[in-house]
Amino acid sequence: MTTAPKDPGAYGAMARTWLQQNLTGNLRTDRVHETPATLDELKAFEAAMHRAGLAGITWPKAYGGHGLTLREHLEANREIGLAPAPNAVNSIGKELAGPIIQAVGTEEQKLEYLPKILTMENVWCQGFSEPGAGSDLAALRTRADRTSDGWVVNGQKIWTSGASKSQRCLLLARTGVKEDRHKGLVLFAVPMDTPGIDTREIRSIEGHRHFCEVFFNDVVVDEANMLGAPDEGWSAATRVLSIERASNRMYRSWRFESELDHLITACRSDARTYAILQGYARDLAEVRIEIELLKGHVETLVEALLAGEEIGPSGSLPKLYWSEAHQKFARIAAEIVARFPTDAGQPLLDAKARMEAIYLASRAETIYAGTTEIQLDIIAKRILNLKKAA
Ligand SMILES: Cc1cc2nc3c(=O)[nH]c(=O)nc-3n(C[C@H](O)[C@H](O)[C@H](O)COP(=O)(O)OP(=O)(O)OC[C@H]3O[C@@H](n4cnc5c(N)ncnc54)[C@H](O)[C@@H]3O)c2cc1C
């Protein structure tokens, strides 16, 4: 079984060669490592990816990008997915903050923020969710009051991925009262070392301390750090969310494919595990079909975006489909590796460790970037135009 596209395109071929040469040692996610890669090593790898042309591909050259199209972005992301690369530390910077700054930021803001995202000087986090405002984001309470010193922010965010490692926060706050709902929301680029910001890590099911609660106590944010107009926050935020659902981590379907292939190859290394695998042939065939559909969906989406179409509510389709399919695969994979013999060889131990990590991480996939129920609601109301049951 082969995973790599036979013709990756010129850009994809360049990406493949670079990854083969540079994705080495403890950066690889298909092996068990005694010493996992440190944050500095991961950041250095990501900065090197940018220099090699594997990040900031579509961003204008004036802002540190490579000035190419989504076609090259897709070619590179296929290869990034197929390689056992670590998850990006700065995906919020590159895939959410970056595009929104390009859409609503001033020229000064673009020049100030964008290049530092790609060089990894500035890692970004996303301060949207709050206790009581997750699915219903318009219920958020964090306030921003305009004073003669600038904006003063008070409130609390939660589930802020990577906040304790970030230099900037893409913060959504309100200027009016909670009852204003979507009106009066404002977006900021807040430096995380501003006095009054208190970041507390939360331990996740995987044992990581990636999640955070972030408290804002009289945090003064300069007018220059406001992104867009004070009333543009909601439209900018929904744009961020549709990008998050549809086109960020474009490598996901190919990463998914590489995980399935890793499991199958490892199981084939031992007659006993090959026999276990055969018992799951039908389930894994379904997974393979789902992966092919997902890849096709991404490729169609790229063509639509290249033709100038907006993502809008259709971003909910790939989010829903990918998270449900991947969670199902992770459950099957965890079941298979749990049955590995205790004297399994190294290829099986590597696959077992990877599948277990995938299983734990997959539990959150139907929650973040909008839950499954919320995606179904958007699809029903805004794509299918269905009426609420009486
Ligand atoms: C791994 C991970 C990373 C995250 N990273 C970030 C981040 O970096 N920044 C950030 O701002 N947020 C982040 N989040 C938060 C995430 O966006 C929210 O968890 C998500 O939007 C759900 O909100 P909630 O947790 O408040 O659950 P709730 O909104 O309280 O939902 C609870 C349950 O009720 C259901 N439900 C809610 N409303 C409806 C409805 N109208 N109809 C039907 N069912 C409904 C939901 O589907 C869910 O099952 C992250 C979450 C996770 C798990």
PDBQT file of the ligand as one rigid body, heavy atoms in Angstrom, charges set to zero:
ROOT
HETATM    1  C1  LIG A 401      -8.807  20.597  22.794  1.00  0.00    +0.000 C 
HETATM    2  C2  LIG A 401      -9.569  21.905  22.841  1.00  0.00    +0.000 A 
HETATM    3  C3  LIG A 401      -8.913  23.072  22.486  1.00  0.00    +0.000 A 
HETATM    4  C4  LIG A 401      -9.605  24.286  22.561  1.00  0.00    +0.000 A 
HETATM    5  N1  LIG A 401      -8.900  25.430  22.262  1.00  0.00    +0.000 NA
HETATM    6  C5  LIG A 401      -9.532  26.611  22.365  1.00  0.00    +0.000 A 
HETATM    7  C6  LIG A 401      -8.795  27.833  22.124  1.00  0.00    +0.000 A 
HETATM    8  O1  LIG A 401      -7.583  27.812  21.856  1.00  0.00    +0.000 OA
HETATM    9  N2  LIG A 401      -9.445  29.003  22.262  1.00  0.00    +0.000 N 
HETATM   10  C7  LIG A 401     -10.778  29.059  22.575  1.00  0.00    +0.000 A 
HETATM   11  O2  LIG A 401     -11.300  30.161  22.630  1.00  0.00    +0.000 OA
HETATM   12  N3  LIG A 401     -11.490  27.936  22.823  1.00  0.00    +0.000 NA
HETATM   13  C8  LIG A 401     -10.895  26.715  22.735  1.00  0.00    +0.000 A 
HETATM   14  N4  LIG A 401     -11.605  25.567  22.998  1.00  0.00    +0.000 N 
HETATM   15  C9  LIG A 401     -12.994  25.664  23.465  1.00  0.00    +0.000 C 
HETATM   16  C10 LIG A 401     -14.023  25.170  22.480  1.00  0.00    +0.000 C 
HETATM   17  O3  LIG A 401     -14.207  26.064  21.432  1.00  0.00    +0.000 OA
HETATM   18  C11 LIG A 401     -15.324  24.934  23.287  1.00  0.00    +0.000 C 
HETATM   19  O4  LIG A 401     -15.064  23.871  24.201  1.00  0.00    +0.000 OA
HETATM   20  C12 LIG A 401     -16.474  24.564  22.400  1.00  0.00    +0.000 C 
HETATM   21  O5  LIG A 401     -16.879  25.641  21.610  1.00  0.00    +0.000 OA
HETATM   22  C13 LIG A 401     -17.683  24.064  23.233  1.00  0.00    +0.000 C 
HETATM   23  O6  LIG A 401     -18.004  24.978  24.229  1.00  0.00    +0.000 OA
HETATM   24  P1  LIG A 401     -18.173  24.522  25.753  1.00  0.00    +0.000 P 
HETATM   25  O7  LIG A 401     -16.981  23.709  26.132  1.00  0.00    +0.000 OA
HETATM   26  O8  LIG A 401     -18.470  25.738  26.551  1.00  0.00    +0.000 OA
HETATM   27  O9  LIG A 401     -19.414  23.538  25.775  1.00  0.00    +0.000 OA
HETATM   28  P2  LIG A 401     -20.963  23.966  25.746  1.00  0.00    +0.000 P 
HETATM   29  O10 LIG A 401     -21.166  25.023  24.745  1.00  0.00    +0.000 OA
HETATM   30  O11 LIG A 401     -21.394  24.220  27.145  1.00  0.00    +0.000 OA
HETATM   31  O12 LIG A 401     -21.636  22.622  25.230  1.00  0.00    +0.000 OA
HETATM   32  C14 LIG A 401     -21.877  21.490  26.069  1.00  0.00    +0.000 C 
HETATM   33  C15 LIG A 401     -22.637  20.460  25.277  1.00  0.00    +0.000 C 
HETATM   34  O13 LIG A 401     -23.922  21.009  24.895  1.00  0.00    +0.000 OA
HETATM   35  C16 LIG A 401     -24.089  20.949  23.482  1.00  0.00    +0.000 C 
HETATM   36  N5  LIG A 401     -24.794  22.136  22.994  1.00  0.00    +0.000 N 
HETATM   37  C17 LIG A 401     -24.523  23.424  23.312  1.00  0.00    +0.000 A 
HETATM   38  N6  LIG A 401     -25.377  24.257  22.658  1.00  0.00    +0.000 NA
HETATM   39  C18 LIG A 401     -26.184  23.464  21.898  1.00  0.00    +0.000 A 
HETATM   40  C19 LIG A 401     -27.239  23.734  20.982  1.00  0.00    +0.000 A 
HETATM   41  N7  LIG A 401     -27.643  24.978  20.703  1.00  0.00    +0.000 N 
HETATM   42  N8  LIG A 401     -27.847  22.680  20.376  1.00  0.00    +0.000 NA
HETATM   43  C20 LIG A 401     -27.459  21.394  20.634  1.00  0.00    +0.000 A 
HETATM   44  N9  LIG A 401     -26.460  21.090  21.499  1.00  0.00    +0.000 NA
HETATM   45  C21 LIG A 401     -25.821  22.103  22.114  1.00  0.00    +0.000 A 
HETATM   46  C22 LIG A 401     -22.688  20.907  22.917  1.00  0.00    +0.000 C 
HETATM   47  O14 LIG A 401     -22.651  20.303  21.634  1.00  0.00    +0.000 OA
HETATM   48  C23 LIG A 401     -21.949  20.067  23.964  1.00  0.00    +0.000 C 
HETATM   49  O15 LIG A 401     -22.165  18.707  23.723  1.00  0.00    +0.000 OA
HETATM   50  C24 LIG A 401     -10.961  24.324  22.961  1.00  0.00    +0.000 A 
HETATM   51  C25 LIG A 401     -11.616  23.151  23.301  1.00  0.00    +0.000 A 
HETATM   52  C26 LIG A 401     -10.946  21.946  23.271  1.00  0.00    +0.000 A 
HETATM   53  C27 LIG A 401     -11.654  20.685  23.697  1.00  0.00    +0.000 C 
ENDROOT
TORSDOF 0
